[in-house]
Amino acid sequence: MLFALICKDKPGSLRLRIDTRPAHAAFLEGLISEGRLAFAGPFLDADGKPDGSLVMIEAPDMAGAQALAATDPYARAALFESVEIRAWNWVFQKPATE
């Protein structure tokens, strides 16, 4: 099942995001190799600077999605002001599966 991780950064935390990004990118690469990442990317503020994240993951259930979200280096670094986790159904423009 797909889950959207909708994450909002704490105000004034751009430096923490930048410093933690290499570990976060490695985490996402690991999810890709495990077949658990559908897509991901940052939300941008009015100045075009990242201020949150949208990460779409595969997990067996909500508890699994919550556990996975907690292991993200951004979450471990306390970057996020809030994280909303929502089940999601990909209907249109879904890539073909092999």
C-alpha contacts under 8 A as a table, 3 or more apart, distances in Angstrom:
res1	aa1	res2	aa2	distance
1	M	58	E	5.49
1	M	59	A	5.59
1	M	60	P	5.84
1	M	61	D	6.82
1	M	87	A	7.32
1	M	88	W	7.66
1	M	89	N	7.99
2	L	56	M	6.62
2	L	57	I	5.58
2	L	58	E	4.66
2	L	59	A	6.38
2	L	87	A	5.90
2	L	88	W	5.37
2	L	89	N	6.67
2	L	90	W	7.87
3	F	56	M	5.65
3	F	57	I	5.35
3	F	58	E	6.32
3	F	59	A	7.02
3	F	62	M	7.84
3	F	65	A	6.68
3	F	85	I	6.47
3	F	86	R	5.42
3	F	87	A	4.37
3	F	88	W	5.38
4	A	54	L	6.75
4	A	55	V	5.80
4	A	56	M	4.57
4	A	57	I	6.53
4	A	84	E	7.85
4	A	85	I	5.60
4	A	86	R	5.23
4	A	87	A	6.32
4	A	88	W	6.39
5	L	53	S	7.54
5	L	54	L	5.64
5	L	55	V	5.02
5	L	56	M	6.19
5	L	57	I	7.69
5	L	69	A	7.34
5	L	83	V	6.53
5	L	84	E	5.87
5	L	85	I	4.77
5	L	86	R	6.82
6	I	52	G	7.68
6	I	53	S	6.08
6	I	54	L	4.95
6	I	55	V	6.82
6	I	83	V	5.59
6	I	84	E	5.04
6	I	85	I	6.30
7	C	52	G	5.21
7	C	53	S	4.96
7	C	54	L	6.34
7	C	80	F	6.26
7	C	81	E	7.62
7	C	82	S	5.77
7	C	83	V	4.42
7	C	84	E	6.40
8	K	51	D	6.41
8	K	52	G	4.28
8	K	53	S	6.63
8	K	80	F	5.47
8	K	81	E	5.58
8	K	82	S	5.31
8	K	83	V	6.50
9	D	13	S	6.72
9	D	51	D	5.26
9	D	52	G	4.87
9	D	53	S	7.96
9	D	79	L	5.65
9	D	80	F	4.22
9	D	81	E	5.17
9	D	82	S	7.14
10	K	13	S	5.70
10	K	51	D	7.97
10	K	79	L	6.05
10	K	80	F	5.33
10	K	81	E	4.45
10	K	82	S	7.93
11	P	81	E	7.87
12	G	15	R	7.86
13	S	16	L	5.28
13	S	17	R	6.36
13	S	79	L	6.64
14	L	17	R	5.01
14	L	18	I	6.19
14	L	50	P	7.33
14	L	51	D	7.25
15	R	18	I	5.10
15	R	19	D	6.07
16	L	19	D	5.11
16	L	20	T	6.02
16	L	77	A	7.80
16	L	79	L	6.73
17	R	20	T	5.23
17	R	21	R	5.84
17	R	74	Y	7.10
17	R	79	L	6.71
18	I	21	R	5.20
19	D	22	P	7.34
20	T	23	A	5.69
20	T	24	H	6.29
20	T	73	P	6.87
20	T	74	Y	6.45
20	T	77	A	7.48
21	R	24	H	4.89
21	R	25	A	5.93
21	R	74	Y	7.65
22	P	25	A	5.14
22	P	26	A	6.23
23	A	26	A	5.09
23	A	27	F	6.17
23	A	73	P	6.10
24	H	27	F	4.98
24	H	28	L	6.30
24	H	72	D	6.40
24	H	73	P	5.23
24	H	74	Y	6.22
25	A	28	L	5.09
25	A	29	E	6.15
26	A	29	E	4.98
26	A	30	G	6.22
27	F	30	G	5.12
27	F	31	L	6.45
27	F	72	D	6.61
27	F	73	P	7.29
28	L	31	L	4.97
28	L	32	I	6.23
28	L	37	L	7.13
29	E	32	I	5.00
29	E	33	S	6.32
30	G	33	S	5.15
30	G	34	E	6.29
31	L	34	E	5.01
31	L	35	G	6.12
31	L	36	R	5.02
31	L	37	L	5.29
32	I	35	G	5.02
32	I	36	R	5.89
32	I	37	L	5.14
32	I	38	A	7.82
33	S	36	R	7.71
34	E	37	L	7.91
35	G	38	A	7.90
35	G	58	E	7.83
36	R	57	I	5.49
36	R	58	E	4.71
36	R	59	A	7.21
37	L	40	A	7.59
37	L	55	V	7.70
37	L	56	M	6.11
37	L	57	I	4.63
37	L	58	E	6.26
38	A	55	V	7.92
38	A	56	M	5.36
38	A	57	I	5.71
38	A	58	E	7.20
39	F	55	V	6.16
39	F	56	M	5.38
39	F	57	I	7.46
40	A	53	S	7.33
40	A	54	L	5.54
40	A	55	V	4.23
40	A	56	M	6.02
41	G	53	S	5.76
41	G	54	L	5.59
41	G	55	V	6.53
42	P	50	P	5.62
42	P	51	D	6.98
42	P	52	G	5.50
42	P	53	S	4.18
42	P	54	L	6.10
43	F	50	P	5.55
43	F	51	D	5.72
43	F	52	G	4.90
43	F	53	S	5.34
43	F	54	L	6.91
44	L	47	D	7.51
44	L	48	G	5.08
44	L	49	K	5.14
44	L	50	P	4.39
44	L	51	D	5.55
44	L	52	G	7.11
45	D	48	G	5.22
45	D	49	K	5.41
45	D	50	P	6.22
45	D	51	D	6.00
46	A	49	K	7.46
50	P	53	S	7.92
52	G	80	F	7.52
57	I	65	A	7.45
58	E	65	A	7.59
59	A	62	M	7.38
59	A	64	G	5.53
59	A	65	A	5.34
60	P	64	G	6.01
60	P	65	A	7.54
61	D	64	G	5.28
61	D	65	A	6.34
62	M	65	A	4.99
62	M	66	Q	6.10
62	M	85	I	7.94
62	M	87	A	7.60
63	A	66	Q	5.11
63	A	67	A	6.15
64	G	67	A	5.08
64	G	68	L	6.13
65	A	68	L	5.14
65	A	69	A	6.05
65	A	85	I	7.54
66	Q	69	A	5.09
66	Q	70	A	6.24
66	Q	85	I	7.34
67	A	70	A	5.24
67	A	71	T	6.78
68	L	71	T	5.36
68	L	72	D	7.04
69	A	72	D	5.57
69	A	75	A	7.21
70	A	75	A	5.87
70	A	76	R	6.82
71	T	75	A	6.83
71	T	76	R	6.60
72	D	75	A	5.25
72	D	76	R	6.32
73	P	76	R	4.87
73	P	77	A	6.00
74	Y	77	A	5.12
74	Y	78	A	6.44
74	Y	79	L	5.46
74	Y	80	F	7.21
75	A	78	A	5.10
75	A	79	L	5.94
75	A	80	F	6.28
76	R	79	L	7.68
78	A	81	E	7.84
80	F	83	V	6.78
90	W	93	Q	7.97
90	W	94	K	6.22
91	V	94	K	6.35
